[in-house]
Amino acid sequence: MADYFREMFESLKQTAEALIVANEAMARANEGIKRAVDAALAAKNAHEDLRETVHRLEALVLEQGREIRALRDDLRRG
């Protein structure tokens, strides 16, 4: 009878060890997911910053174009 219990306890030990390994793997997977989400949020923020910078540059170029046209008009009249 003791051999049956021994086999059962060995099986339970093996199961517990596998659960520990699985839990560690799950923790690593969760860390990977967290890093991926953090990277996606950082990329989104960088994209928004870049979009804002492009809009500012476009506005600056348009304003400079207006200023150059005004200077050209002044030279022609001048």
All heavy atoms as a GROMACS GRO file, in nm:
protein
  618
    1MET      N    1   0.082  -0.119   0.000
    1MET     CA    2   0.000   0.000   0.000
    1MET      C    3   0.086   0.126   0.000
    1MET      O    4   0.050   0.225  -0.062
    1MET     CB    5  -0.091  -0.004   0.124
    1MET     CG    6  -0.199   0.098   0.123
    1MET     SD    7  -0.318   0.067  -0.002
    1MET     CE    8  -0.467   0.067   0.089
    2ALA      N    9   0.200   0.122   0.067
    2ALA     CA   10   0.289   0.238   0.078
    2ALA      C   11   0.342   0.277  -0.060
    2ALA      O   12   0.363   0.395  -0.086
    2ALA     CB   13   0.403   0.208   0.172
    3ASP      N   14   0.363   0.179  -0.147
    3ASP     CA   15   0.412   0.210  -0.281
    3ASP      C   16   0.311   0.294  -0.359
    3ASP      O   17   0.350   0.380  -0.438
    3ASP     CB   18   0.442   0.081  -0.358
    3ASP     CG   19   0.568   0.012  -0.306
    3ASP    OD1   20   0.651   0.082  -0.244
    3ASP    OD2   21   0.582  -0.108  -0.327
    4TYR      N   22   0.182   0.269  -0.339
    4TYR     CA   23   0.080   0.348  -0.408
    4TYR      C   24   0.084   0.494  -0.362
    4TYR      O   25   0.074   0.586  -0.443
    4TYR     CB   26  -0.060   0.290  -0.384
    4TYR     CG   27  -0.079   0.152  -0.442
    4TYR    CD1   28  -0.107   0.042  -0.362
    4TYR    CD2   29  -0.068   0.133  -0.580
    4TYR    CE1   30  -0.123  -0.083  -0.416
    4TYR    CE2   31  -0.084   0.007  -0.634
    4TYR     CZ   32  -0.111  -0.101  -0.552
    4TYR     OH   33  -0.128  -0.225  -0.607
    5PHE      N   34   0.097   0.511  -0.231
    5PHE     CA   35   0.106   0.648  -0.180
    5PHE      C   36   0.233   0.716  -0.227
    5PHE      O   37   0.233   0.834  -0.260
    5PHE     CB   38   0.098   0.650  -0.026
    5PHE     CG   39  -0.039   0.625   0.027
    5PHE    CD1   40  -0.069   0.512   0.098
    5PHE    CD2   41  -0.140   0.719   0.003
    5PHE    CE1   42  -0.197   0.489   0.147
    5PHE    CE2   43  -0.268   0.697   0.051
    5PHE     CZ   44  -0.296   0.582   0.123
    6ARG      N   45   0.342   0.638  -0.230
    6ARG     CA   46   0.469   0.694  -0.277
    6ARG      C   47   0.454   0.743  -0.421
    6ARG      O   48   0.497   0.853  -0.456
    6ARG     CB   49   0.580   0.590  -0.264
    6ARG     CG   50   0.713   0.641  -0.310
    6ARG     CD   51   0.819   0.529  -0.296
    6ARG     NE   52   0.946   0.576  -0.340
    6ARG     CZ   53   1.038   0.627  -0.261
    6ARG    NH1   54   1.015   0.638  -0.131
    6ARG    NH2   55   1.153   0.669  -0.309
    7GLU      N   56   0.391   0.661  -0.505
    7GLU     CA   57   0.370   0.699  -0.645
    7GLU      C   58   0.280   0.823  -0.654
    7GLU      O   59   0.306   0.915  -0.734
    7GLU     CB   60   0.308   0.583  -0.723
    7GLU     CG   61   0.296   0.611  -0.870
    7GLU     CD   62   0.245   0.490  -0.948
    7GLU    OE1   63   0.266   0.376  -0.904
    7GLU    OE2   64   0.182   0.514  -1.052
    8MET      N   65   0.178   0.829  -0.569
    8MET     CA   66   0.089   0.944  -0.569
    8MET      C   67   0.164   1.070  -0.526
    8MET      O   68   0.154   1.175  -0.588
    8MET     CB   69  -0.030   0.921  -0.476
    8MET     CG   70  -0.129   1.037  -0.475
    8MET     SD   71  -0.263   1.015  -0.359
    8MET     CE   72  -0.179   1.043  -0.204
    9PHE      N   73   0.243   1.062  -0.420
    9PHE     CA   74   0.318   1.177  -0.373
    9PHE      C   75   0.424   1.221  -0.474
    9PHE      O   76   0.448   1.340  -0.493
    9PHE     CB   77   0.380   1.149  -0.235
    9PHE     CG   78   0.279   1.147  -0.124
    9PHE    CD1   79   0.270   1.038  -0.038
    9PHE    CD2   80   0.192   1.254  -0.106
    9PHE    CE1   81   0.176   1.036   0.064
    9PHE    CE2   82   0.098   1.252  -0.005
    9PHE     CZ   83   0.090   1.142   0.081
   10GLU      N   84   0.488   1.127  -0.540
   10GLU     CA   85   0.585   1.161  -0.645
   10GLU      C   86   0.515   1.234  -0.760
   10GLU      O   87   0.568   1.331  -0.814
   10GLU     CB   88   0.656   1.035  -0.696
   10GLU     CG   89   0.757   0.975  -0.600
   10GLU     CD   90   0.873   1.068  -0.570
   10GLU    OE1   91   0.919   1.141  -0.661
   10GLU    OE2   92   0.918   1.069  -0.454
   11SER      N   93   0.396   1.186  -0.794
   11SER     CA   94   0.319   1.253  -0.899
   11SER      C   95   0.278   1.393  -0.857
   11SER      O   96   0.284   1.488  -0.937
   11SER     CB   97   0.194   1.172  -0.935
   11SER     OG   98   0.232   1.047  -0.988
   12LEU      N   99   0.235   1.410  -0.732
   12LEU     CA  100   0.200   1.542  -0.682
   12LEU      C  101   0.322   1.634  -0.680
   12LEU      O  102   0.314   1.752  -0.714
   12LEU     CB  103   0.140   1.531  -0.541
   12LEU     CG  104  -0.001   1.474  -0.534
   12LEU    CD1  105  -0.042   1.452  -0.389
   12LEU    CD2  106  -0.100   1.565  -0.605
   13LYS      N  107   0.439   1.580  -0.642
   13LYS     CA  108   0.562   1.658  -0.641
   13LYS      C  109   0.596   1.702  -0.784
   13LYS      O  110   0.631   1.819  -0.807
   13LYS     CB  111   0.675   1.575  -0.582
   13LYS     CG  112   0.807   1.648  -0.577
   13LYS     CD  113   0.917   1.559  -0.520
   13LYS     CE  114   1.051   1.631  -0.530
   13LYS     NZ  115   1.162   1.544  -0.493
   14GLN      N  116   0.585   1.610  -0.878
   14GLN     CA  117   0.612   1.642  -1.018
   14GLN      C  118   0.516   1.749  -1.068
   14GLN      O  119   0.556   1.843  -1.137
   14GLN     CB  120   0.601   1.515  -1.104
   14GLN     CG  121   0.636   1.536  -1.247
   14GLN     CD  122   0.623   1.406  -1.328
   14GLN    OE1  123   0.582   1.302  -1.276
   14GLN    NE2  124   0.658   1.414  -1.454
   15THR      N  125   0.390   1.738  -1.030
   15THR     CA  126   0.291   1.838  -1.070
   15THR      C  127   0.325   1.973  -1.010
   15THR      O  128   0.318   2.077  -1.077
   15THR     CB  129   0.150   1.793  -1.027
   15THR    OG1  130   0.121   1.666  -1.087
   15THR    CG2  131   0.045   1.895  -1.067
   16ALA      N  132   0.361   1.976  -0.883
   16ALA     CA  133   0.397   2.101  -0.816
   16ALA      C  134   0.518   2.165  -0.883
   16ALA      O  135   0.521   2.287  -0.905
   16ALA     CB  136   0.424   2.076  -0.668
   17GLU      N  137   0.619   2.085  -0.916
   17GLU     CA  138   0.737   2.138  -0.984
   17GLU      C  139   0.702   2.197  -1.120
   17GLU      O  140   0.752   2.303  -1.158
   17GLU     CB  141   0.843   2.029  -0.997
   17GLU     CG  142   0.907   1.992  -0.863
   17GLU     CD  143   0.994   1.866  -0.872
   17GLU    OE1  144   0.992   1.798  -0.978
   17GLU    OE2  145   1.063   1.838  -0.772
   18ALA      N  146   0.613   2.127  -1.192
   18ALA     CA  147   0.571   2.178  -1.323
   18ALA      C  148   0.492   2.308  -1.309
   18ALA      O  149   0.506   2.399  -1.390
   18ALA     CB  150   0.487   2.072  -1.395
   19LEU      N  151   0.410   2.316  -1.203
   19LEU     CA  152   0.335   2.440  -1.179
   19LEU      C  153   0.428   2.556  -1.146
   19LEU      O  154   0.404   2.669  -1.189
   19LEU     CB  155   0.233   2.420  -1.068
   19LEU     CG  156   0.110   2.336  -1.106
   19LEU    CD1  157   0.027   2.307  -0.981
   19LEU    CD2  158   0.027   2.408  -1.210
   20ILE      N  159   0.534   2.528  -1.072
   20ILE     CA  160   0.631   2.633  -1.040
   20ILE      C  161   0.698   2.683  -1.168
   20ILE      O  162   0.710   2.804  -1.190
   20ILE     CB  163   0.735   2.581  -0.938
   20ILE    CG1  164   0.669   2.562  -0.802
   20ILE    CG2  165   0.855   2.676  -0.929
   20ILE    CD1  166   0.754   2.486  -0.702
   21VAL      N  167   0.739   2.591  -1.254
   21VAL     CA  168   0.802   2.629  -1.381
   21VAL      C  169   0.703   2.707  -1.467
   21VAL      O  170   0.737   2.810  -1.526
   21VAL     CB  171   0.854   2.504  -1.456
   21VAL    CG1  172   0.897   2.538  -1.596
   21VAL    CG2  173   0.967   2.439  -1.378
   22ALA      N  174   0.578   2.661  -1.473
   22ALA     CA  175   0.476   2.730  -1.552
   22ALA      C  176   0.450   2.870  -1.496
   22ALA      O  177   0.433   2.965  -1.573
   22ALA     CB  178   0.347   2.648  -1.554
   23ASN      N  179   0.449   2.882  -1.364
   23ASN     CA  180   0.426   3.012  -1.302
   23ASN      C  181   0.540   3.109  -1.335
   23ASN      O  182   0.517   3.226  -1.365
   23ASN     CB  183   0.412   2.996  -1.150
   23ASN     CG  184   0.373   3.125  -1.082
   23ASN    OD1  185   0.291   3.200  -1.134
   23ASN    ND2  186   0.432   3.151  -0.967
   24GLU      N  187   0.663   3.060  -1.332
   24GLU     CA  188   0.777   3.143  -1.368
   24GLU      C  189   0.769   3.186  -1.514
   24GLU      O  190   0.798   3.302  -1.547
   24GLU     CB  191   0.908   3.069  -1.340
   24GLU     CG  192   0.934   3.049  -1.191
   24GLU     CD  193   1.047   2.952  -1.163
   24GLU    OE1  194   1.097   2.886  -1.258
   24GLU    OE2  195   1.086   2.939  -1.045
   25ALA      N  196   0.729   3.094  -1.600
   25ALA     CA  197   0.714   3.127  -1.742
   25ALA      C  198   0.603   3.229  -1.762
   25ALA      O  199   0.616   3.322  -1.844
   25ALA     CB  200   0.686   3.000  -1.824
   26MET      N  201   0.496   3.216  -1.688
   26MET     CA  202   0.385   3.311  -1.698
   26MET      C  203   0.430   3.449  -1.651
   26MET      O  204   0.394   3.551  -1.712
   26MET     CB  205   0.266   3.263  -1.615
   26MET     CG  206   0.145   3.351  -1.631
   26MET     SD  207   0.078   3.350  -1.797
   26MET     CE  208  -0.042   3.223  -1.780
   27ALA      N  209   0.510   3.454  -1.546
   27ALA     CA  210   0.561   3.582  -1.496
   27ALA      C  211   0.649   3.647  -1.603
   27ALA      O  212   0.640   3.769  -1.626
   27ALA     CB  213   0.639   3.563  -1.366
   28ARG      N  214   0.735   3.568  -1.669
   28ARG     CA  215   0.819   3.623  -1.777
   28ARG      C  216   0.733   3.670  -1.893
   28ARG      O  217   0.759   3.775  -1.952
   28ARG     CB  218   0.921   3.519  -1.824
   28ARG     CG  219   1.035   3.496  -1.727
   28ARG     CD  220   1.148   3.416  -1.788
   28ARG     NE  221   1.108   3.294  -1.855
   28ARG     CZ  222   1.092   3.176  -1.796
   28ARG    NH1  223   1.110   3.164  -1.666
   28ARG    NH2  224   1.056   3.071  -1.866
   29ALA      N  225   0.629   3.595  -1.925
   29ALA     CA  226   0.539   3.634  -2.033
   29ALA      C  227   0.468   3.765  -1.998
   29ALA      O  228   0.454   3.853  -2.084
   29ALA     CB  229   0.437   3.523  -2.061
   30ASN      N  230   0.424   3.778  -1.875
   30ASN     CA  231   0.358   3.901  -1.832
   30ASN      C  232   0.453   4.020  -1.840
   30ASN      O  233   0.413   4.130  -1.879
   30ASN     CB  234   0.302   3.887  -1.690
   30ASN     CG  235   0.177   3.803  -1.686
   30ASN    OD1  236   0.106   3.791  -1.785
   30ASN    ND2  237   0.150   3.744  -1.571
   31GLU      N  238   0.580   4.000  -1.804
   31GLU     CA  239   0.679   4.106  -1.815
   31GLU      C  240   0.698   4.146  -1.962
   31GLU      O  241   0.711   4.263  -1.994
   31GLU     CB  242   0.813   4.064  -1.754
   31GLU     CG  243   0.816   4.072  -1.603
   31GLU     CD  244   0.790   4.213  -1.552
   31GLU    OE1  245   0.852   4.309  -1.604
   31GLU    OE2  246   0.708   4.228  -1.461
   32GLY      N  247   0.699   4.045  -2.049
   32GLY     CA  248   0.711   4.074  -2.192
   32GLY      C  249   0.592   4.155  -2.244
   32GLY      O  250   0.610   4.248  -2.322
   33ILE      N  251   0.474   4.119  -2.199
   33ILE     CA  252   0.354   4.194  -2.239
   33ILE      C  253   0.362   4.337  -2.188
   33ILE      O  254   0.334   4.432  -2.261
   33ILE     CB  255   0.226   4.123  -2.188
   33ILE    CG1  256   0.205   3.992  -2.264
   33ILE    CG2  257   0.105   4.213  -2.200
   33ILE    CD1  258   0.098   3.903  -2.204
   34LYS      N  259   0.404   4.353  -2.063
   34LYS     CA  260   0.416   4.487  -2.005
   34LYS      C  261   0.518   4.570  -2.084
   34LYS      O  262   0.493   4.687  -2.115
   34LYS     CB  263   0.459   4.476  -1.859
   34LYS     CG  264   0.471   4.610  -1.791
   34LYS     CD  265   0.517   4.596  -1.647
   34LYS     CE  266   0.538   4.733  -1.588
   34LYS     NZ  267   0.652   4.741  -1.503
   35ARG      N  268   0.631   4.511  -2.120
   35ARG     CA  269   0.732   4.584  -2.197
   35ARG      C  270   0.678   4.621  -2.334
   35ARG      O  271   0.704   4.731  -2.384
   35ARG     CB  272   0.858   4.500  -2.210
   35ARG     CG  273   0.936   4.492  -2.079
   35ARG     CD  274   1.058   4.405  -2.088
   35ARG     NE  275   1.145   4.447  -2.197
   35ARG     CZ  276   1.231   4.366  -2.257
   35ARG    NH1  277   1.243   4.241  -2.219
   35ARG    NH2  278   1.307   4.411  -2.354
   36ALA      N  279   0.601   4.532  -2.395
   36ALA     CA  280   0.544   4.560  -2.528
   36ALA      C  281   0.444   4.676  -2.519
   36ALA      O  282   0.442   4.764  -2.605
   36ALA     CB  283   0.477   4.435  -2.585
   37VAL      N  284   0.362   4.676  -2.415
   37VAL     CA  285   0.264   4.784  -2.398
   37VAL      C  286   0.336   4.916  -2.372
   37VAL      O  287   0.301   5.020  -2.429
   37VAL     CB  288   0.165   4.751  -2.283
   37VAL    CG1  289   0.082   4.871  -2.244
   37VAL    CG2  290   0.074   4.636  -2.325
   38ASP      N  291   0.438   4.913  -2.287
   38ASP     CA  292   0.516   5.034  -2.260
   38ASP      C  293   0.580   5.087  -2.388
   38ASP      O  294   0.579   5.208  -2.413
   38ASP     CB  295   0.623   5.008  -2.155
   38ASP     CG  296   0.567   4.989  -2.015
   38ASP    OD1  297   0.450   5.025  -1.992
   38ASP    OD2  298   0.641   4.937  -1.928
   39ALA      N  299   0.634   4.998  -2.469
   39ALA     CA  300   0.696   5.040  -2.595
   39ALA      C  301   0.592   5.097  -2.691
   39ALA      O  302   0.617   5.197  -2.759
   39ALA     CB  303   0.768   4.921  -2.661
   40ALA      N  304   0.474   5.037  -2.695
   40ALA     CA  305   0.368   5.088  -2.783
   40ALA      C  306   0.323   5.227  -2.738
   40ALA      O  307   0.302   5.315  -2.821
   40ALA     CB  308   0.249   4.991  -2.784
   41LEU      N  309   0.310   5.247  -2.608
   41LEU     CA  310   0.271   5.378  -2.557
   41LEU      C  311   0.380   5.483  -2.585
   41LEU      O  312   0.349   5.596  -2.623
   41LEU     CB  313   0.243   5.372  -2.407
   41LEU     CG  314   0.115   5.299  -2.367
   41LEU    CD1  315   0.106   5.286  -2.215
   41LEU    CD2  316  -0.008   5.370  -2.422
   42ALA      N  317   0.505   5.444  -2.570
   42ALA     CA  318   0.615   5.537  -2.599
   42ALA      C  319   0.616   5.572  -2.747
   42ALA      O  320   0.635   5.689  -2.784
   42ALA     CB  321   0.748   5.475  -2.557
   43ALA      N  322   0.592   5.473  -2.833
   43ALA     CA  323   0.588   5.499  -2.978
   43ALA      C  324   0.471   5.591  -3.013
   43ALA      O  325   0.484   5.680  -3.096
   43ALA     CB  326   0.578   5.367  -3.054
   44LYS      N  327   0.358   5.568  -2.948
   44LYS     CA  328   0.241   5.653  -2.973
   44LYS      C  329   0.270   5.797  -2.933
   44LYS      O  330   0.240   5.891  -3.007
   44LYS     CB  331   0.121   5.600  -2.896
   44LYS     CG  332  -0.005   5.682  -2.914
   44LYS     CD  333  -0.120   5.624  -2.833
   44LYS     CE  334  -0.244   5.708  -2.850
   44LYS     NZ  335  -0.274   5.787  -2.733
   45ASN      N  336   0.331   5.815  -2.816
   45ASN     CA  337   0.366   5.950  -2.770
   45ASN      C  338   0.467   6.015  -2.863
   45ASN      O  339   0.455   6.134  -2.894
   45ASN     CB  340   0.419   5.945  -2.627
   45ASN     CG  341   0.312   5.910  -2.526
   45ASN    OD1  342   0.194   5.927  -2.553
   45ASN    ND2  343   0.352   5.860  -2.412
   46ALA      N  344   0.566   5.939  -2.907
   46ALA     CA  345   0.666   5.993  -2.999
   46ALA      C  346   0.601   6.032  -3.131
   46ALA      O  347   0.634   6.135  -3.189
   46ALA     CB  348   0.777   5.891  -3.022
   47HIS      N  349   0.507   5.951  -3.177
   47HIS     CA  350   0.437   5.980  -3.302
   47HIS      C  351   0.356   6.109  -3.288
   47HIS      O  352   0.356   6.193  -3.379
   47HIS     CB  353   0.345   5.864  -3.340
   47HIS     CG  354   0.275   5.882  -3.469
   47HIS    ND1  355   0.146   5.929  -3.477
   47HIS    CD2  356   0.317   5.862  -3.597
   47HIS    CE1  357   0.110   5.936  -3.603
   47HIS    NE2  358   0.211   5.896  -3.679
   48GLU      N  359   0.288   6.126  -3.175
   48GLU     CA  360   0.211   6.248  -3.152
   48GLU      C  361   0.303   6.370  -3.145
   48GLU      O  362   0.272   6.475  -3.201
   48GLU     CB  363   0.129   6.235  -3.024
   48GLU     CG  364   0.012   6.138  -3.038
   48GLU     CD  365  -0.060   6.113  -2.906
   48GLU    OE1  366  -0.017   6.165  -2.801
   48GLU    OE2  367  -0.161   6.040  -2.909
   49ASP      N  368   0.418   6.354  -3.078
   49ASP     CA  369   0.515   6.464  -3.071
   49ASP      C  370   0.566   6.499  -3.210
   49ASP      O  371   0.580   6.617  -3.245
   49ASP     CB  372   0.633   6.427  -2.980
   49ASP     CG  373   0.594   6.420  -2.834
   49ASP    OD1  374   0.484   6.467  -2.798
   49ASP    OD2  375   0.674   6.364  -2.755
   50LEU      N  376   0.595   6.397  -3.289
   50LEU     CA  377   0.644   6.419  -3.425
   50LEU      C  378   0.538   6.489  -3.510
   50LEU      O  379   0.568   6.582  -3.585
   50LEU     CB  380   0.685   6.287  -3.489
   50LEU     CG  381   0.742   6.293  -3.630
   50LEU    CD1  382   0.867   6.381  -3.633
   50LEU    CD2  383   0.774   6.154  -3.680
   51ARG      N  384   0.414   6.446  -3.496
   51ARG     CA  385   0.305   6.508  -3.572
   51ARG      C  386   0.293   6.656  -3.535
   51ARG      O  387   0.278   6.741  -3.621
   51ARG     CB  388   0.173   6.436  -3.543
   51ARG     CG  389   0.057   6.492  -3.626
   51ARG     CD  390  -0.072   6.424  -3.595
   51ARG     NE  391  -0.056   6.280  -3.603
   51ARG     CZ  392  -0.149   6.194  -3.567
   51ARG    NH1  393  -0.264   6.237  -3.521
   51ARG    NH2  394  -0.129   6.065  -3.577
   52GLU      N  395   0.302   6.687  -3.406
   52GLU     CA  396   0.295   6.826  -3.362
   52GLU      C  397   0.412   6.907  -3.418
   52GLU      O  398   0.395   7.021  -3.464
   52GLU     CB  399   0.295   6.832  -3.209
   52GLU     CG  400   0.280   6.971  -3.152
   52GLU     CD  401   0.277   6.970  -3.000
   52GLU    OE1  402   0.226   6.874  -2.941
   52GLU    OE2  403   0.327   7.067  -2.942
   53THR      N  404   0.530   6.848  -3.418
   53THR     CA  405   0.648   6.917  -3.472
   53THR      C  406   0.632   6.943  -3.621
   53THR      O  407   0.666   7.052  -3.670
   53THR     CB  408   0.775   6.832  -3.447
   53THR    OG1  409   0.789   6.814  -3.305
   53THR    CG2  410   0.899   6.898  -3.503
   54VAL      N  411   0.579   6.847  -3.694
   54VAL     CA  412   0.557   6.865  -3.837
   54VAL      C  413   0.457   6.977  -3.862
   54VAL      O  414   0.476   7.061  -3.951
   54VAL     CB  415   0.511   6.733  -3.903
   54VAL    CG1  416   0.458   6.755  -4.044
   54VAL    CG2  417   0.625   6.632  -3.904
   55HIS      N  418   0.351   6.982  -3.784
   55HIS     CA  419   0.252   7.090  -3.799
   55HIS      C  420   0.315   7.226  -3.773
   55HIS      O  421   0.290   7.323  -3.845
   55HIS     CB  422   0.131   7.069  -3.708
   55HIS     CG  423   0.041   6.958  -3.752
   55HIS    ND1  424  -0.024   6.960  -3.873
   55HIS    CD2  425   0.003   6.843  -3.692
   55HIS    CE1  426  -0.096   6.850  -3.886
   55HIS    NE2  427  -0.082   6.778  -3.778
   56ARG      N  428   0.399   7.233  -3.670
   56ARG     CA  429   0.467   7.359  -3.641
   56ARG      C  430   0.560   7.399  -3.757
   56ARG      O  431   0.566   7.516  -3.794
   56ARG     CB  432   0.549   7.347  -3.513
   56ARG     CG  433   0.466   7.351  -3.388
   56ARG     CD  434   0.557   7.354  -3.267
   56ARG     NE  435   0.484   7.320  -3.148
   56ARG     CZ  436   0.539   7.272  -3.038
   56ARG    NH1  437   0.668   7.253  -3.033
   56ARG    NH2  438   0.466   7.245  -2.933
   57LEU      N  439   0.633   7.302  -3.809
   57LEU     CA  440   0.722   7.331  -3.922
   57LEU      C  441   0.645   7.376  -4.045
   57LEU      O  442   0.687   7.470  -4.115
   57LEU     CB  443   0.808   7.208  -3.955
   57LEU     CG  444   0.921   7.177  -3.858
   57LEU    CD1  445   0.984   7.042  -3.892
   57LEU    CD2  446   1.025   7.287  -3.859
   58GLU      N  447   0.533   7.310  -4.070
   58GLU     CA  448   0.450   7.352  -4.184
   58GLU      C  449   0.403   7.495  -4.167
   58GLU      O  450   0.409   7.575  -4.260
   58GLU     CB  451   0.329   7.259  -4.199
   58GLU     CG  452   0.362   7.122  -4.252
   58GLU     CD  453   0.242   7.028  -4.251
   58GLU    OE1  454   0.142   7.056  -4.180
   58GLU    OE2  455   0.249   6.926  -4.321
   59ALA      N  456   0.358   7.529  -4.046
   59ALA     CA  457   0.311   7.666  -4.020
   59ALA      C  458   0.426   7.765  -4.036
   59ALA      O  459   0.409   7.874  -4.094
   59ALA     CB  460   0.251   7.674  -3.879
   60LEU      N  461   0.544   7.727  -3.989
   60LEU     CA  462   0.661   7.814  -4.001
   60LEU      C  463   0.697   7.837  -4.148
   60LEU      O  464   0.724   7.950  -4.189
   60LEU     CB  465   0.780   7.755  -3.925
   60LEU     CG  466   0.911   7.833  -3.929
   60LEU    CD1  467   0.894   7.970  -3.865
   60LEU    CD2  468   1.020   7.754  -3.859
   61VAL      N  469   0.697   7.730  -4.226
   61VAL     CA  470   0.729   7.742  -4.369
   61VAL      C  471   0.627   7.831  -4.439
   61VAL      O  472   0.664   7.917  -4.521
   61VAL     CB  473   0.738   7.603  -4.435
   61VAL    CG1  474   0.741   7.612  -4.586
   61VAL    CG2  475   0.860   7.528  -4.384
   62LEU      N  476   0.500   7.812  -4.409
   62LEU     CA  477   0.397   7.896  -4.470
   62LEU      C  478   0.415   8.043  -4.431
   62LEU      O  479   0.404   8.133  -4.515
   62LEU     CB  480   0.258   7.848  -4.430
   62LEU     CG  481   0.216   7.713  -4.488
   62LEU    CD1  482   0.085   7.667  -4.427
   62LEU    CD2  483   0.206   7.720  -4.640
   63GLU      N  484   0.445   8.068  -4.304
   63GLU     CA  485   0.467   8.206  -4.258
   63GLU      C  486   0.589   8.266  -4.326
   63GLU      O  487   0.587   8.381  -4.369
   63GLU     CB  488   0.483   8.210  -4.106
   63GLU     CG  489   0.505   8.348  -4.048
   63GLU     CD  490   0.391   8.445  -4.076
   63GLU    OE1  491   0.276   8.400  -4.087
   63GLU    OE2  492   0.419   8.566  -4.088
   64GLN      N  493   0.695   8.189  -4.337
   64GLN     CA  494   0.815   8.241  -4.404
   64GLN      C  495   0.787   8.269  -4.552
   64GLN      O  496   0.839   8.367  -4.607
   64GLN     CB  497   0.932   8.143  -4.389
   64GLN     CG  498   0.988   8.142  -4.249
   64GLN     CD  499   1.101   8.043  -4.231
   64GLN    OE1  500   1.119   7.952  -4.312
   64GLN    NE2  501   1.178   8.060  -4.124
   65GLY      N  502   0.706   8.185  -4.614
   65GLY     CA  503   0.667   8.209  -4.753
   65GLY      C  504   0.593   8.341  -4.767
   65GLY      O  505   0.618   8.418  -4.861
   66ARG      N  506   0.502   8.367  -4.674
   66ARG     CA  507   0.429   8.494  -4.675
   66ARG      C  508   0.525   8.612  -4.656
   66ARG      O  509   0.515   8.714  -4.724
   66ARG     CB  510   0.320   8.496  -4.568
   66ARG     CG  511   0.198   8.412  -4.604
   66ARG     CD  512   0.084   8.435  -4.506
   66ARG     NE  513   0.109   8.374  -4.376
   66ARG     CZ  514   0.079   8.248  -4.344
   66ARG    NH1  515   0.024   8.168  -4.435
   66ARG    NH2  516   0.103   8.201  -4.225
   67GLU      N  517   0.619   8.597  -4.564
   67GLU     CA  518   0.716   8.704  -4.540
   67GLU      C  519   0.804   8.730  -4.662
   67GLU      O  520   0.832   8.845  -4.697
   67GLU     CB  521   0.803   8.670  -4.418
   67GLU     CG  522   0.727   8.677  -4.286
   67GLU     CD  523   0.811   8.631  -4.168
   67GLU    OE1  524   0.932   8.602  -4.186
   67GLU    OE2  525   0.756   8.624  -4.057
   68ILE      N  526   0.846   8.624  -4.728
   68ILE     CA  527   0.929   8.639  -4.849
   68ILE      C  528   0.850   8.708  -4.960
   68ILE      O  529   0.902   8.799  -5.027
   68ILE     CB  530   0.982   8.502  -4.896
   68ILE    CG1  531   1.088   8.452  -4.797
   68ILE    CG2  532   1.039   8.510  -5.037
   68ILE    CD1  533   1.132   8.309  -4.820
   69ARG      N  534   0.724   8.669  -4.977
   69ARG     CA  535   0.640   8.736  -5.078
   69ARG      C  536   0.623   8.884  -5.046
   69ARG      O  537   0.629   8.969  -5.134
   69ARG     CB  538   0.505   8.665  -5.091
   69ARG     CG  539   0.511   8.538  -5.173
   69ARG     CD  540   0.373   8.483  -5.203
   69ARG     NE  541   0.302   8.436  -5.085
   69ARG     CZ  542   0.320   8.316  -5.028
   69ARG    NH1  543   0.406   8.232  -5.078
   69ARG    NH2  544   0.250   8.281  -4.922
   70ALA      N  545   0.604   8.915  -4.918
   70ALA     CA  546   0.588   9.055  -4.877
   70ALA      C  547   0.716   9.133  -4.905
   70ALA      O  548   0.712   9.248  -4.953
   70ALA     CB  549   0.550   9.063  -4.730
   71LEU      N  550   0.831   9.073  -4.874
   71LEU     CA  551   0.958   9.141  -4.901
   71LEU      C  552   0.978   9.161  -5.051
   71LEU      O  553   1.026   9.266  -5.095
   71LEU     CB  554   1.074   9.059  -4.843
   71LEU     CG  555   1.088   9.060  -4.691
   71LEU    CD1  556   1.193   8.958  -4.647
   71LEU    CD2  557   1.125   9.200  -4.641
   72ARG      N  558   0.944   9.060  -5.128
   72ARG     CA  559   0.955   9.070  -5.273
   72ARG      C  560   0.865   9.184  -5.327
   72ARG      O  561   0.908   9.262  -5.411
   72ARG     CB  562   0.917   8.938  -5.339
   72ARG     CG  563   0.953   8.931  -5.486
   72ARG     CD  564   0.916   8.801  -5.552
   72ARG     NE  565   0.954   8.685  -5.473
   72ARG     CZ  566   0.879   8.576  -5.460
   72ARG    NH1  567   0.762   8.565  -5.521
   72ARG    NH2  568   0.922   8.474  -5.387
   73ASP      N  569   0.744   9.189  -5.274
   73ASP     CA  570   0.651   9.295  -5.315
   73ASP      C  571   0.707   9.433  -5.278
   73ASP      O  572   0.698   9.528  -5.355
   73ASP     CB  573   0.514   9.276  -5.253
   73ASP     CG  574   0.439   9.156  -5.311
   73ASP    OD1  575   0.480   9.107  -5.418
   73ASP    OD2  576   0.342   9.110  -5.246
   74ASP      N  577   0.768   9.444  -5.159
   74ASP     CA  578   0.828   9.571  -5.116
   74ASP      C  579   0.943   9.610  -5.208
   74ASP      O  580   0.958   9.728  -5.243
   74ASP     CB  581   0.880   9.561  -4.972
   74ASP     CG  582   0.768   9.558  -4.869
   74ASP    OD1  583   0.653   9.589  -4.907
   74ASP    OD2  584   0.797   9.526  -4.752
   75LEU      N  585   1.024   9.512  -5.249
   75LEU     CA  586   1.136   9.541  -5.340
   75LEU      C  587   1.085   9.588  -5.477
   75LEU      O  588   1.145   9.676  -5.538
   75LEU     CB  589   1.224   9.418  -5.357
   75LEU     CG  590   1.318   9.386  -5.240
   75LEU    CD1  591   1.389   9.253  -5.264
   75LEU    CD2  592   1.420   9.497  -5.222
   76ARG      N  593   0.980   9.527  -5.523
   76ARG     CA  594   0.925   9.565  -5.653
   76ARG      C  595   0.870   9.707  -5.650
   76ARG      O  596   0.880   9.781  -5.747
   76ARG     CB  597   0.814   9.469  -5.696
   76ARG     CG  598   0.868   9.335  -5.738
   76ARG     CD  599   0.756   9.244  -5.783
   76ARG     NE  600   0.810   9.112  -5.811
   76ARG     CZ  601   0.740   9.003  -5.812
   76ARG    NH1  602   0.611   9.006  -5.785
   76ARG    NH2  603   0.797   8.888  -5.838
   77ARG      N  604   0.807   9.743  -5.539
   77ARG     CA  605   0.749   9.877  -5.526
   77ARG      C  606   0.856   9.981  -5.496
   77ARG      O  607   0.838  10.098  -5.524
   77ARG     CB  608   0.644   9.879  -5.414
   77ARG     CG  609   0.513   9.819  -5.456
   77ARG     CD  610   0.414   9.828  -5.343
   77ARG     NE  611   0.416   9.695  -5.278
   77ARG     CZ  612   0.376   9.669  -5.158
   77ARG    NH1  613   0.332   9.765  -5.081
   77ARG    NH2  614   0.379   9.548  -5.110
   78GLY      N  615   0.962   9.934  -5.437
   78GLY     CA  616   1.058  10.014  -5.380
   78GLY      C  617   1.144  10.111  -5.431
   78GLY      O  618   1.181  10.214  -5.428
   0.00000   0.00000   0.00000
